Amino acid sequence: MRRPREHGGSLDAAIARHGGSRSAWIDLSTGINPLPWPHPAPLPPLPHDAFTRLPDESAFARLEAAARRFWRVPAEAAVLPSHGASALIALIPSLAPPGRVAIDPDTYNEHAVAFRHWGWHVVPPGSPAEAAVIVHPDNPTGRWIRPEEIPERPLVVIDESFCDTMPDRSLVALTQRPGIIVLKSFGKFWGLAGLRLGLAIGHPETLAPLAERTGPWAVSGAALAIGALALADRRWAEATRARLMRDAERLDRLLEQAGARVFGGTALFRLVETPDADRWQARLGRHRIHLRRFSRHPCRLRFGLPGAEAEWRRLEAALAEPGDAG
């Protein structure tokens, strides 16, 4: 049974209120790259046995080798792929006896949900705790963490799902230490959310029980092949980082011209604050543009990046419409 969570990406309520088919909407509620790898090239053909045979050790080895090169994984660390970072998030709390885990209450909420499921007590950052979760950069504020800020805990999870826009800030070098797990995702920077591929990087002793829980074939052959190819495409990654930075700056200008205060985010999404958030959401909804709201902060809106130029023009026209956004 699927449980409702507060996330971007759900268009159902917006469609129920404003109408239109899903294809008519621009979904800016997520931080997914709207021009996914290998855009503008087509997806390369995959070997037939990626779909017809169980993935063998060589398929996992190719993905691991590509991951080690791309993220500069320390030799002392292990790499564990799974069917999405969320699958790893759901299991990581089982690696230690339940205790206290320090998690920012405003950050990505799946971590707190998972730890509570396994019997942990979630406490604010800075509190005494046996575990800690750091989202780096933070979602939704975009705050970066320095290595010296990582708390000393038996178990520390560093979620780097949005870090690939600025890889030099990655904390993956810390994974040579037992107890530290860095999570990577293909759903954000590469825009391949439907691929369901995520990786945990950590000391072999830390990841060994996690590997037992995920099982021998936690990733499809097709996902392994696509992941390895995407990680090897350095030219695409470099060009995409430059484009995302330009697009984020373009989005900032549009939002500020419309009267919103941009005060956070990453190159994949921008966080704004306005006392008229309800009217912004309603206006953009009438234009079939979906945003991310936050129940704890009703004056905040998160905007993902438009993709095609036609989407940019629709957003610009909606923001320029007089009368509702104050």
N, C-alpha and C positions, 0 to 999 in steps of 0.2 A: 504494500500500500504506500502510495506517495504522500509525503507530508508537506503541507505548504510552508515555504520559507520566504523570508524577505530578500528577494534577489532582483537583479535586472533580468530582462529577457522574457518576462511573462506579458504577453500582449492581450490576454483574454479579457481582463477588466477594462482595458482601454477600448477594445473593440466593442464590448458590451455597452459602453457609455457613448461612444462616438460613431460606431458603425464601421463599415468597410471591411474588405477582405484582408487577410494577413499580408498578401502581396502588395496591397495599397499603402501599407505603413512603412515608415522609416524607423527602425528600432535603434534609438540612441541610448537605450537604458543599460547597455552592456559596455564593457571595455574591450570588446573583441575587435581586432584589426578588420576593418570592413573590406580590405583588399587583400585577401589571404594568399599565402604561398601556394603556388609559384606565380601569382599574378605579376605581369600580364600574360605569362606563358600558360599553356594548358598543363594539367596534371600529367606527369609522365606515365607511360604504361607500366603496369605492375606484372610480375611473373604470375602465370596462371596458378601455380602451386601455393601462392600466398593466400589463396581462397580455398583451396581444395585439400591442403595438408596441414596437420598441426605444425606450428612453428618450431623449428629445431634450434639447437644451441647456436648454430652459425648466424641465424637471423637475430637472435638476442645479442650476440657478440658484435654484429655490425652496428646495431643501434648503440650499444655501450661505447664502442670505439669512437663513433661520431660524437656522442655526448661528451666523452672525456676531452676530445679536441676542442669542441665548441665552447664548453664551459670551463675549461682548464681545471678539470677535476684532479685533486691531489692523488698521487699514486696510492696513498694509504687509505683512500676512501673507496667505497663500493657504490655501484649504480644499480638501482632497482626500478625497472619500469612496471607500470600498472595501467589499468583501464581508466585513466584520468587521475588528476591530482586529488579530486574529491574522494575517490576510492581509498587513497592512501590516508587522507585526512580522517576518514571514518574509522580506520584501523589503528592509527598511531597511538591513541590513548590506551590501547590494550597492552602496550609495551612495558608498562610499569604499574605497580599497585595504585589504586585510586588515592588521590591526595588533593592538594591544592594546585591549581594551574593559573598563572597570571596571564590574562588576556585583556587587551583594550576593549571595553564594551562597545566602542564605535567602529571597530574594524570588521573585516569579513566574518560573518556570523557562523559559518559552518564549523569552524574550529571549536567554538564554545559549545555548539550543539553536540559535536562528537564527544568531547570530553565529558559533558554531562551524561551522555548516554552510557558511558563506561563507569559512571559513579564518581567522577571528579567534582570538586567544588571550585567554581570559577571565581577568582578574586581579581581586583584591579592590579595593573602593573605597579611594581614597587612593593607589593605585599609579600610577606614570607610565603614561599611556595616551593613545591617539589618539581614543578615543570613550568615552562613559559612558552608562549606563542608570539612570534614577531612576524608581522606581514610587511615585507620589505621589497619595494616601497609600499607604504600603507595604502589600503583600499578602504575609504575613498580619499583620504587627505593627500596622498602622495608623499608623505614624510619618509625620508631615508634614515637609516640607522647606521651609526659608525660601529666598527668592530668592538671598540671598547665599551659600547653601550649594551652589548649582549650579556644578559645576566648569567651568573654561575648557577646552573641548576642541573640535576641529574638528567633531565630531558628538556631539550630546547628545540622547538620547531621554527624554522625560518621559511616562510612562504614567499618564494620569489616568482610568483606567477606573472608579475608585471615588470620584472627586473631586466628583461632582455632588450628593452629600449636603451638601457645604459649599462652594458655588461661590466664595465670597469668598476661599478659599485657593488657587484655581487660579493656575497660573504661565503661563497662556496669553499674558499680556502680553509675555513674553520672546520670543515667536515672531517678533517684528519683527527679531530678530537672525539672520543667516545661521547655519546649522548646528544650530539648535535645532528639534526636532520634538515637538509635544505630541499625544498620542494620546487620542481619545475613543471611547467605546463605548456602544452602546444595550443591551448585554446585562445590565448590572448595575442601575443606578438605574431605568431604564425597565422592566427585567425582560423585555426582548425579545431574549433570546439567540438564538432561532431565526430572527430577522429577518436575521441576518448583515449588520450594518451598523456600520461604524466609520469614523472620520475622522482624518486627519492634518492638523495645522495647523502651518504653518511658513513661512519666507521663500520667495517664489516660486522663487528660484534653487535652494534646497535641495530643494523638492518636485518640480521639473520632471522630473528623471530618474525619480523614483518614479512620477509620472503616466504616463510612457512605459511603464514596466514593468507597471502595472496594466491598461493598455489603455483603450479608449474607453467600454466598457459594463461596468465592474467592479461595478456595483450594479443590481439589478433595478428596474423601474419601480415595482413595489409597495413595495419598501423605501424608495425615494426619497420616495414619497408619504406613507407612514406616518411616516418620520423627520421630514419637514417638519411634519406635523400634531402629532407629539409635542413637538417643540421649541417650537411656538407655544402649547402649553397650559401657560401659566405658573401658572394656578390649581392644576392638578393637581400640578405640581412643588413648589409651596410647601406644599400640604397633605401631600404624600408625605414631604417632608423632616421635617415635624413628627411624622408617624406613625412613621417609621423611628427617630427619636430616642427616642420613647416605647417602641417595641418593643425597642430595644436595651437600654434601662434595665430593662425587664421581664425580658428574657433574663438580664441580669447578676444580677438578684436570684434567679432560679431556680437559676442555676449556682452562685452563692455559697452559697445555702442547702443545696445538695447537696454542698458541700465542695470545690469547685474554686476555683482562684485565677484570676480574670479579669485579664489583664495587657496586653491589646492588642486591636486590631480597629478597625472602623469602624462606622457606623450600619447597615451591611448584614451584618456578621458579627462574631463575638466570638472571641477567642483565649484559651484557658485552658491552665493547666498543672496536671497532677496526676500523682503517681507511679503511680496506678492507671489510667492511660489505657487499657491493654488491657482491664481489666474494665469500664470505662465503655463502651468501644466494643462489647464483647460484650453487655452488658446492654441497651444501646439497640438493638443489632441484633436482639435477641430481640423487641423491641417494634416492629421494622420501622422504625427511625429510623437514617438513614445520616449519618455524620460524616466530617470530613476529617482524615486523619492525615498525619504528616510523617516520612519516613524518617530525616532528619537530626536530628530532635528527637522521639524516641519518647514523651516525656511531654507533648507538646502535642496539643491537639484544637481544631479550628475548627468553630464552630457558626454556620450561617446562621440566618436568622429563620424561624420558622413563619409560615404565612399565615393560614388560617382559624382561628377560635377552637377548633374541634375538634382541630386540630394542636397548639395550645398546651396543651390539656388532656391530650393523649396524651404530650407531652414532660414535662409536670409530673408525671404519674402515673409515668412511667418513672424520672424522677430521684428521686422519693420512695420508690421501691421499696427496702426495706432489704436489706442484705447484701452487695452487690457493689462499691459505689463507694468504699468505704473512708473 
